[in-house]
């Protein structure tokens, strides 16, 4: 009987560009472009600069672009730095519904690095990205997103598998080598959620996805050289599903493989905050426009939300900026007083703003009043000083799989995040090249 990992690696190594539906190609390109944009924007922050400096000090040999810098690195160092930069400000893409996967920071990043290093074509890069997403998303689904119940940061666990598949695809690994790459990747999974409980140390969250991207390249490179790893890494007694997960669904590892494209579930964030805050923030702004009130008019507010939000994202007094972005009540309060579409409004000044802090103190998080199937679903009830009360329920947001960003909206986000760093002309040119990535014969000079 063929094992799940053999089925996955056979699929990944055999996947060709012409096998991929046009819609999945388009979503993969959007994922890559979005990742580049948020990575370039993410390079400005102190925690990013620390990682960039480490990568530059460790070696500049290579052909791989470092986001936000006129420097090139080796594939592992570029993956480490760019994965962290992509996740540097809570703007990177993920899957809907959530499965503990971040395709941009952990699959697109190592795929881009390896494609630049090998001089691959745009079609090769897209194919590797789709292969990595199809495998990684199914691993996330098989975990039932329960790793975080045990205190692990799920993208740091799943990401290394997606990165290994994408990098291995571009290295031309055969199915046996790809299986070994996956076996190696399993021992490189890492990331703890203690930062969400300690009240400090939020920088480390950014590192988890960079390490996953780096680990994917390491696993694929070692497998290419003949290093091996266990073929039962996913479903064995001490494999991923039995060690890192509270509940599992092993059948999900291969369900619909080659027929149902998980890549189509990629969603892009609108606001610079955790995905669980996206719907309530969007609902809040919509109600403010519809009923013409401001943050100063709010007497109190209740947010009905999932158990995960109650246990992980109810942080009324965040100790640093990362925790602000991780806190649903704080992000909603910020949206009542500042424009959340501008990522620059998520800053330490907002964290200390007396008006925002006062509003947070009047926000209550509560369980859903009726059962909800979506982990991101929320119902917000706002009570105003003038006696009015307004309510809105939502289970997705603009940029989600159900309501994706249009090409023009994607381009607008790209330019908003990159123009100040790159210059408008260079940003527009890069955005155009990424939009037509499949026409590029050699992407090693994509950023020139």
C-alpha positions in Angstrom: 0.0 0.0 0.0 1.3 3.4 -0.9 1.9 5.6 2.1 0.5 9.2 2.3 3.9 10.8 1.9 4.7 8.7 -1.2 1.4 9.8 -2.7 2.2 13.4 -1.9 5.8 13.3 -3.3 4.7 11.4 -6.4 2.2 14.1 -7.0 4.7 17.0 -6.4 7.5 15.6 -8.5 5.1 14.9 -11.4 3.2 18.1 -11.4 3.6 20.2 -14.6 2.6 23.8 -15.3 0.1 22.7 -17.9 -1.7 20.6 -15.3 -2.6 23.6 -13.1 -5.9 25.3 -13.7 -5.7 29.0 -14.8 -7.5 30.1 -11.6 -4.9 28.3 -9.4 -2.0 29.9 -11.5 -3.6 33.3 -10.9 -3.9 32.7 -7.2 -0.3 31.5 -6.9 0.9 34.6 -8.7 -1.2 36.8 -6.4 0.4 35.0 -3.4 3.9 35.6 -4.7 3.3 39.3 -5.5 1.6 39.8 -2.1 4.5 38.2 -0.4 7.1 40.4 -2.1 5.1 43.5 -1.2 4.7 42.7 2.4 8.3 41.6 2.6 9.6 44.8 1.2 7.3 46.7 3.6 8.4 44.5 6.5 12.1 45.3 6.0 11.7 48.7 7.7 11.1 47.4 11.2 13.8 46.9 13.9 13.2 43.2 14.3 13.6 42.8 10.6 16.8 44.7 10.5 18.3 42.5 13.1 17.6 39.4 11.0 18.7 41.1 7.8 22.0 42.1 9.5 22.5 38.5 10.7 21.9 37.1 7.2 24.3 39.7 5.6 27.0 39.0 8.1 26.7 35.2 7.5 27.4 35.4 3.8 26.5 37.2 0.7 27.3 34.5 -1.8 24.3 33.7 -3.9 21.8 35.1 -6.5 18.8 35.5 -4.2 17.2 38.9 -3.6 16.9 40.2 0.0 13.6 42.1 0.2 14.0 45.8 0.9 17.8 45.8 0.2 20.1 46.0 -2.7 21.8 42.8 -1.6 21.9 39.1 -2.7 22.3 36.1 -0.5 22.5 32.3 -0.6 19.1 30.5 -0.8 19.0 29.4 2.9 19.9 32.9 4.2 17.5 34.6 1.7 14.7 32.3 2.8 15.4 32.9 6.5 15.4 36.7 6.1 12.6 37.0 3.6 10.4 34.6 5.4 10.7 36.7 8.5 10.3 39.9 6.6 7.1 38.6 4.9 5.7 37.8 8.4 7.2 41.0 9.9 4.0 43.0 10.2 1.0 40.6 10.2 0.3 41.3 6.5 1.2 38.0 4.9 -1.3 35.6 3.2 -2.7 32.4 4.5 -5.4 29.8 3.9 -9.2 30.1 4.4 -10.5 28.4 6.4 -7.4 28.5 8.6 -5.2 25.4 8.7 -2.1 26.7 10.3 -0.4 27.5 7.0 1.1 30.7 5.6 1.9 30.0 1.9 3.7 33.2 1.1 6.2 33.3 3.9 7.0 29.6 4.0 6.5 28.4 0.4 6.7 31.4 -2.0 9.8 32.7 -0.2 12.0 29.5 -0.5 10.6 28.9 -4.0 11.6 32.3 -5.1 15.1 32.0 -3.6 15.7 28.6 -5.2 14.3 29.8 -8.6 16.6 32.7 -8.6 19.6 30.6 -7.6 18.9 28.0 -10.4 17.8 30.4 -13.1 14.3 28.8 -13.3 11.5 30.1 -15.4 8.4 31.8 -14.2 6.4 28.7 -15.0 8.8 26.6 -13.0 8.4 28.9 -10.0 4.6 28.9 -10.2 4.6 25.1 -10.5 6.8 24.7 -7.4 4.7 27.2 -5.5 1.5 25.3 -6.3 3.1 21.9 -5.5 4.2 23.2 -2.1 0.8 24.7 -1.3 -1.1 21.5 -2.3 1.0 19.4 0.0 1.3 21.8 2.9 -2.3 22.8 3.0 -3.3 19.1 3.2 -0.9 18.5 6.1 -2.5 21.5 7.8 -5.9 20.1 7.2 -4.9 16.7 8.5 -3.7 18.4 11.7 -7.2 19.9 12.1 -5.4 23.1 13.1 -4.9 21.6 16.7 -1.2 22.2 17.1 -1.8 25.6 18.6 -4.0 24.0 21.3 -0.8 22.4 22.5 1.2 25.7 22.4 2.9 25.3 19.0 2.9 28.1 16.3 1.4 26.0 13.5 3.0 27.8 10.4 6.4 27.1 11.9 5.5 23.4 11.9 3.8 23.0 8.6 5.8 25.6 6.6 9.0 23.5 6.5 7.1 20.8 4.5 5.7 23.2 2.0 9.1 24.9 1.6 10.9 21.5 1.1 8.4 20.5 -1.6 8.8 23.9 -3.4 12.6 23.9 -3.1 12.9 20.2 -4.0 10.8 20.8 -7.1 13.1 23.5 -8.4 16.1 21.3 -7.6 14.7 18.6 -9.7 14.4 16.0 -6.9 12.9 12.6 -7.8 10.1 11.1 -5.7 12.5 9.2 -3.5 14.6 12.2 -2.8 11.5 14.3 -2.2 10.3 11.8 0.4 13.7 12.1 2.2 13.3 15.9 2.0 10.0 15.6 3.8 11.5 13.2 6.3 14.2 15.7 7.1 11.8 18.6 7.2 9.8 16.9 10.0 12.8 17.3 12.3 13.1 21.0 11.5 9.6 22.0 12.5 9.6 24.6 15.4 7.8 27.5 17.0 6.2 28.1 20.4 3.3 30.4 21.2 4.6 31.4 24.6 5.0 35.0 23.4 1.2 35.2 23.4 1.0 34.4 27.1 4.2 36.1 28.4 3.2 39.6 27.5 6.6 40.2 25.8 9.0 38.7 23.4 6.7 39.1 20.3 9.6 39.5 17.9 10.1 35.7 18.0 6.8 35.1 16.2 8.3 36.8 13.1 11.2 34.4 13.2 9.2 31.2 13.1 8.2 31.5 9.4 11.7 32.5 8.4 13.0 29.4 10.1 10.4 27.3 8.3 11.4 28.8 4.9 15.1 28.2 5.6 14.4 24.7 6.8 12.6 23.8 3.6 15.7 24.7 1.6 17.9 22.9 4.0 15.8 19.7 3.8 15.6 19.7 0.0 19.4 20.5 -0.4 20.4 17.7 2.0 18.1 15.2 0.2 19.6 16.2 -3.1 23.0 15.3 -1.7 21.9 11.8 -0.5 20.8 12.6 3.1 17.7 10.6 4.1 14.8 11.0 6.5 11.9 8.7 7.6 9.2 8.1 5.1 6.6 7.8 7.9 7.3 11.3 9.1 3.7 12.4 8.8 1.7 9.5 10.1 4.2 7.3 12.0 4.0 6.6 15.8 6.3 9.6 16.4 5.4 11.5 13.2 4.0 14.9 12.8 0.3 14.0 13.3 0.9 12.0 16.5 3.4 14.4 18.1 2.4 17.9 17.2 -1.4 17.6 17.0 -4.3 17.2 19.5 -6.6 15.8 16.9 -6.0 14.5 13.4 -7.6 13.5 10.2 -5.0 11.4 8.3 -7.3 10.9 5.3 -7.0 14.6 4.6 -3.4 14.2 3.7 -4.2 13.0 0.2 -8.0 13.8 -0.2 -8.7 15.4 -3.6 -5.0 15.5 -4.5 -4.8 16.6 -8.2 -8.5 17.3 -8.4 -9.3 19.9 -5.7 -6.8 22.7 -5.8 -6.1 23.9 -2.3 -4.1 26.8 -3.8 -7.5 28.4 -4.5 -8.0 28.8 -0.8 -5.2 31.3 -0.4 -6.4 34.6 1.0 -4.7 38.0 1.3 -5.0 40.2 4.3 -6.4 43.7 4.1 -5.2 44.9 7.5 -1.9 44.7 9.4 -3.2 42.4 12.1 -3.9 38.8 12.9 -6.4 37.1 10.6 -8.9 36.6 13.5 -9.2 40.4 13.6 -9.8 40.9 9.9 -13.6 40.3 9.9 -14.4 42.3 13.1 -12.2 45.2 12.0 -13.9 45.3 8.6 -17.3 45.0 10.2 -16.5 47.9 12.6 -15.5 50.2 9.8 -18.5 49.3 7.7 -20.8 50.1 10.7 -19.0 53.4 11.3 -19.7 54.4 7.7 -23.3 53.2 7.6 -24.4 54.7 10.9 -22.0 57.7 11.0 -20.3 57.4 14.3 -16.7 57.6 15.6 -14.7 55.9 18.3 -15.6 58.7 20.7 -19.3 57.8 20.3 -18.9 54.2 21.5 -20.1 53.4 25.0 -19.4 49.6 24.9 -18.9 46.8 22.6 -19.3 43.0 22.5 -17.5 40.7 20.1 -18.8 37.2 19.8 -16.0 35.0 18.5 -14.4 31.5 18.4 -12.9 29.6 21.3 -9.4 30.3 19.7 -9.9 34.0 19.8 -11.0 33.8 23.4 -8.0 31.7 24.4 -5.2 33.2 22.2 -6.3 36.7 21.0 -8.0 38.3 24.0 -5.1 40.5 25.0 -6.4 43.8 26.5 -3.0 45.2 27.4 -0.4 44.1 24.8 3.1 44.5 26.0 4.5 45.2 22.5 3.5 46.0 19.0 3.3 42.3 17.9 0.9 41.6 20.7 -1.2 44.6 19.7 -1.5 43.1 16.2 -2.3 39.7 17.8 -5.1 41.2 20.0 -8.6 41.2 18.5 -10.0 43.8 21.0 -7.0 46.1 20.5 -7.2 46.0 16.7 -10.9 46.7 16.8 -10.4 49.6 19.2 -7.7 51.0 16.9 -10.0 50.7 13.9 -12.6 52.9 15.8 -10.0 55.7 16.1 -7.6 55.3 13.2 -7.8 54.1 9.6 -6.8 50.4 9.6 -6.3 50.3 5.9 -3.0 52.2 6.5 -0.5 49.8 8.0 1.5 52.7 9.4 -1.4 53.3 11.9 -0.4 50.1 13.7 2.4 51.4 15.8 3.5 51.9 19.4 1.9 55.3 19.5 -1.5 53.6 19.0 -0.6 51.1 21.7 -0.1 53.9 24.1 -3.0 56.1 22.9 -5.3 56.8 25.9 -8.4 56.9 23.7 -7.7 53.5 22.2 -6.8 52.0 25.6 -10.0 53.4 27.1 -12.1 51.9 24.3 -10.4 48.5 24.8 -11.4 48.5 28.4 -15.1 48.7 27.2 -14.9 45.8 24.8 -16.0 42.4 25.9 -15.2 39.1 24.1 -17.8 36.4 24.4 -18.5 33.0 22.8 -20.8 32.8 19.8 -24.4 32.8 20.7 -25.2 30.3 18.0 -22.9 27.6 16.6 -20.5 28.8 13.8 -18.5 26.7 11.4 -15.9 29.3 10.5 -13.0 30.0 13.0 -12.8 33.6 11.7 -16.5 34.3 12.1 -17.5 37.1 14.4 -20.6 39.1 15.4 -20.0 42.6 16.8 -22.5 44.6 18.8 -21.7 48.3 19.4 -23.6 50.3 21.9 -23.4 54.1 21.4 -23.7 56.9 23.9 -26.8 58.3 22.1 -28.7 55.0 22.9 -28.3 53.4 19.5 -27.0 49.9 19.1 -25.7 48.4 15.9 -24.8 44.8 15.0 -23.0 43.0 12.2 -22.0 39.4 11.6 -19.3 38.3 9.2 -17.4 35.1 8.4 -15.0 36.4 5.8 -13.4 39.7 4.7 -12.2 41.4 1.5 -9.2 39.4 0.3 -10.6 36.0 1.5 -11.1 33.1 -0.8 -14.8 33.9 -1.2 -14.2 37.6 -1.9 -10.7 37.9 -3.3 -8.9 41.1 -4.2 -9.3 42.1 -7.8 -6.2 42.6 -10.0 -6.5 46.4 -9.5 -6.9 46.0 -5.7 -3.9 43.7 -5.6 -1.8 46.1 -7.5 -3.0 49.0 -5.3 -1.9 47.1 -2.2 1.4 46.2 -3.8 2.2 49.8 -4.7 1.0 51.1 -1.3 3.5 48.8 0.5 6.5 49.1 -1.9 6.5 52.5 -3.6 8.1 54.5 -0.7 10.9 51.9 -0.4 11.5 51.2 -4.1 10.2 54.3 -5.8 7.0 54.4 -7.8 8.5 53.5 -11.2 10.4 50.5 -9.9 7.5 49.3 -7.9 5.1 49.5 -10.8 7.6 47.7 -13.1 8.1 44.9 -10.6 4.3 44.6 -10.0 3.9 44.2 -13.8 6.6 41.6 -14.1 5.0 39.6 -11.3 1.6 39.8 -12.9 3.0 38.2 -16.0 5.4 35.8 -14.3 4.6 32.9 -16.5 6.2 34.8 -19.5 9.6 35.1 -17.8 12.1 32.6 -19.1 14.7 33.3 -16.3 13.6 35.0 -13.1 17.1 35.3 -11.7 17.0 39.0 -12.6 13.4 39.5 -11.7 14.2 42.4 -9.3 16.6 44.4 -11.4 
